[in-house]
Amino acid sequence: MSSGSFIPSIKLEHVISFSDAIFAFAITLMALSVDIPDLPTNLTQSELLDKLYELLPQFESYVISFAIISIFWVSYHQVFNHIKGSHITMVYLNLLFLLLITLLSLSTSLVINYGTYQIPYVIYCSNVIMTSLLLGLIWWYATKNKSLVDKNLHPFFIKGVLVNLISIPIVFMLSIIISFVNLDIAQYFWLAIAPLNIAIRRRYKH
């Protein structure tokens, strides 16, 4: 074999362990984006409750974004639990996916600090959409290359995983449209992911 045809390979377990570290980093970075004010120590109980109430929008944005990253982490492992091999193209796709995961933390920071504006919300939703579609692309690429997945995977199951991954960007696309009417309703529209996920799993259970 000539040295020019050599393509370095990366073990699948190394790819997954590195990805877990990036997920942990993204959540930590997101937590640091929450601005905890330096409160004076002479506040009354009522004043303290008022100050804490002012943090509620930041807390809501953080919890929802934590849930979204958690969904991505679960979906990521559900995908890679069925991938048995590593290909350099998939490694590069995975790195791009992880880049978008870290950008989720930055876009979450925009939503937390400028939650009353639509532009940060659209940026965040667009980030989620691209991340979801890229994970779907990784699954599609792996299942098209039969050497990367278990040959016994049923086509119905393969389709179900792909539909489940694509459902997330659909929800967020609809959420962007709703944001032009009511931003508050759009933010809570994300909750539709959970029942939709359950329905898809039941539909494509094999």
C-alpha positions as CSV (number, residue, x, y, z in Angstrom):
1,M,0.0,0.0,0.0
2,S,1.4,3.4,-0.9
3,S,1.7,6.1,1.8
4,G,-0.3,8.4,-0.4
5,S,-3.4,6.2,-0.1
6,F,-3.2,5.9,3.7
7,I,-6.1,7.5,5.5
8,P,-5.7,7.6,9.3
9,S,-8.6,6.1,11.2
10,I,-9.8,7.0,14.7
11,K,-11.2,4.4,17.0
12,L,-15.0,4.7,17.6
13,E,-14.6,4.7,21.4
14,H,-12.2,7.7,21.1
15,V,-14.8,9.6,19.0
16,I,-17.5,8.9,21.5
17,S,-15.5,9.8,24.6
18,F,-14.3,13.0,23.0
19,S,-17.9,13.9,22.2
20,D,-19.0,13.2,25.8
21,A,-16.3,15.7,27.0
22,I,-17.6,18.3,24.5
23,F,-21.2,17.8,25.7
24,A,-20.0,18.3,29.3
25,F,-18.1,21.4,28.4
26,A,-21.1,22.9,26.5
27,I,-23.4,22.5,29.5
28,T,-20.7,24.0,31.8
29,L,-20.3,27.0,29.5
30,M,-24.1,27.4,29.3
31,A,-24.3,27.5,33.1
32,L,-21.7,30.2,33.3
33,S,-23.8,32.4,31.0
34,V,-26.4,32.8,33.7
35,D,-25.7,36.2,35.3
36,I,-26.0,36.0,39.1
37,P,-26.2,39.6,40.4
38,D,-24.0,40.7,43.4
39,L,-26.8,41.3,45.9
40,P,-26.3,43.4,49.0
41,T,-26.5,41.6,52.3
42,N,-29.0,44.0,53.9
43,L,-32.0,43.1,51.7
44,T,-35.2,42.2,53.4
45,Q,-36.9,38.9,52.7
46,S,-39.4,40.6,50.3
47,E,-36.6,42.4,48.4
48,L,-34.6,39.2,48.0
49,L,-37.6,37.4,46.6
50,D,-38.1,40.2,44.1
51,K,-34.5,40.0,43.0
52,L,-34.7,36.3,42.6
53,Y,-38.0,36.6,40.6
54,E,-36.1,38.9,38.2
55,L,-33.8,35.9,37.5
56,L,-36.7,33.7,36.5
57,P,-36.5,34.3,32.7
58,Q,-32.8,33.4,32.8
59,F,-33.5,30.3,34.8
60,E,-36.3,29.2,32.4
61,S,-34.0,29.7,29.3
62,Y,-31.3,27.8,31.0
63,V,-33.5,24.8,32.0
64,I,-35.0,24.6,28.5
65,S,-31.6,24.8,26.8
66,F,-30.2,22.2,29.2
67,A,-33.1,20.0,28.2
68,I,-32.3,20.5,24.5
69,I,-28.6,19.6,24.9
70,S,-29.7,16.6,27.0
71,I,-32.0,15.5,24.2
72,F,-29.1,15.8,21.8
73,W,-26.8,13.8,24.1
74,V,-29.4,11.0,24.4
75,S,-30.1,11.1,20.6
76,Y,-26.3,11.0,19.9
77,H,-25.8,7.9,22.0
78,Q,-28.9,6.2,20.6
79,V,-27.4,6.8,17.1
80,F,-23.8,5.7,18.0
81,N,-25.0,2.7,20.0
82,H,-25.8,1.2,16.6
83,I,-22.7,2.4,14.8
84,K,-20.0,-0.3,14.9
85,G,-17.2,1.3,12.8
86,S,-15.5,4.6,12.2
87,H,-14.9,6.3,8.9
88,I,-12.9,9.5,8.5
89,T,-15.8,11.3,6.8
90,M,-18.1,10.4,9.7
91,V,-15.4,11.7,12.1
92,Y,-15.4,15.1,10.3
93,L,-19.2,15.2,10.4
94,N,-19.0,14.4,14.1
95,L,-16.6,17.3,14.7
96,L,-18.9,19.7,12.9
97,F,-21.8,18.4,15.0
98,L,-19.8,19.1,18.2
99,L,-18.9,22.6,17.0
100,L,-22.6,23.3,16.7
101,I,-23.2,21.8,20.2
102,T,-20.7,24.3,21.6
103,L,-22.4,27.1,19.7
104,L,-25.6,26.1,21.4
105,S,-24.1,27.4,24.6
106,L,-23.2,30.7,23.1
107,S,-26.6,31.1,21.4
108,T,-28.2,30.2,24.8
109,S,-26.3,33.1,26.3
110,L,-27.9,35.4,23.8
111,V,-31.3,34.2,24.7
112,I,-30.7,34.5,28.4
113,N,-29.4,38.1,28.2
114,Y,-31.7,39.3,25.4
115,G,-34.7,37.1,25.8
116,T,-37.2,39.8,24.9
117,Y,-35.8,40.2,21.4
118,Q,-36.6,37.9,18.5
119,I,-33.2,37.9,16.8
120,P,-31.4,35.9,19.5
121,Y,-34.3,33.5,19.6
122,V,-34.1,32.9,15.8
123,I,-30.3,32.5,16.1
124,Y,-30.8,29.8,18.8
125,C,-33.5,28.0,16.9
126,S,-31.4,28.0,13.7
127,N,-28.5,26.5,15.7
128,V,-30.7,23.7,17.0
129,I,-32.1,23.1,13.5
130,M,-28.6,22.7,12.0
131,T,-27.4,20.5,14.9
132,S,-30.4,18.2,14.5
133,L,-30.0,17.9,10.7
134,L,-26.3,17.2,11.1
135,L,-26.9,14.3,13.5
136,G,-29.5,13.0,11.1
137,L,-26.9,13.3,8.3
138,I,-24.4,11.2,10.4
139,W,-27.1,8.5,10.9
140,W,-28.0,8.5,7.2
141,Y,-24.3,8.3,6.2
142,A,-23.6,5.5,8.7
143,T,-26.7,3.4,7.6
144,K,-25.9,3.9,3.9
145,N,-22.4,2.5,4.5
146,K,-23.3,-1.0,5.8
147,S,-19.9,-1.6,7.2
148,L,-20.5,1.0,9.8
149,V,-23.6,-0.4,11.4
150,D,-25.0,-3.7,12.5
151,K,-26.2,-5.5,9.4
152,N,-29.2,-6.9,11.3
153,L,-30.7,-3.5,11.8
154,H,-34.3,-3.5,10.4
155,P,-35.0,-0.9,7.7
156,F,-38.1,0.2,9.7
157,F,-36.0,0.9,12.7
158,I,-33.4,2.9,10.6
159,K,-36.2,5.0,9.2
160,G,-37.7,5.6,12.7
161,V,-34.4,6.9,14.1
162,L,-34.1,9.3,11.1
163,V,-37.7,10.5,11.4
164,N,-37.1,11.1,15.2
165,L,-34.0,13.2,14.4
166,I,-35.8,15.2,11.8
167,S,-38.8,15.9,14.1
168,I,-36.6,18.3,16.2
169,P,-35.8,20.8,13.4
170,I,-39.5,20.7,12.3
171,V,-40.6,21.7,15.7
172,F,-38.0,24.5,15.8
173,M,-38.9,25.7,12.3
174,L,-42.5,26.0,13.4
175,S,-41.3,27.8,16.6
176,I,-39.5,30.4,14.5
177,I,-42.8,31.1,12.6
178,I,-44.7,31.3,15.8
179,S,-42.2,33.8,17.2
180,F,-43.3,36.4,14.6
181,V,-46.7,36.3,16.3
182,N,-45.9,35.7,19.9
183,L,-42.4,35.1,21.3
184,D,-43.5,33.7,24.6
185,I,-45.7,31.0,23.0
186,A,-42.8,30.2,20.6
187,Q,-40.4,29.5,23.4
188,Y,-42.9,27.1,25.1
189,F,-43.7,25.4,21.8
190,W,-40.4,23.5,22.3
191,L,-42.2,21.3,24.8
192,A,-43.9,19.6,21.8
193,I,-40.7,17.7,21.2
194,A,-41.4,15.3,24.2
195,P,-44.8,14.0,23.1
196,L,-43.8,14.0,19.5
197,N,-40.7,11.9,20.4
198,I,-42.9,9.4,22.2
199,A,-45.4,9.1,19.4
200,I,-42.6,8.5,16.8
201,R,-41.0,5.8,19.0
202,R,-44.3,4.0,19.3
203,R,-45.0,4.3,15.6
204,Y,-41.6,2.9,14.6
205,K,-41.1,0.5,17.4
206,H,-39.7,-2.8,16.1
